[in-house]
Amino acid sequence: MLKRKALEQELSTGNVFADLGLAGAGEHLIKAGLVVRIDRIIRQRKLTQAAAARLMAIDQPKVSAMLAGQFRGYSVERLMRFLVALGHDVEIVVKPGKRGAAELRVA
């Protein structure tokens, strides 16, 4: 019989981009959250990528790439504008951080 090695485990920070050591990890996490919401809306509305592209004023291959995780070229503001184009309000709330640890997040 072969012996199995125990897998090493490392606690996550809650941000996979930070865990991978990527620069701008906080912004990447925000963008990823916005893209998840865009994807969810497209699916809920049963839109084709072409129909979603028309609403967001981009071409279908860009929608496909964005939903496949290639969203670095988009600003947070532009992703929020895509949500508005898809018929959703975007609200920015500023409030004191909990326990002194302030954060950015997509709710």
Secondary structure, DSSP 8 states (H G I E B T S, - for coil): -------------S-HHHHTT-TTHHHHHHHHHHHHHHHHHHHHTT--HHHHHHHHTS-HHHHHHHHTT--TTS-HHHHHHHHHHTT----------BTTB------
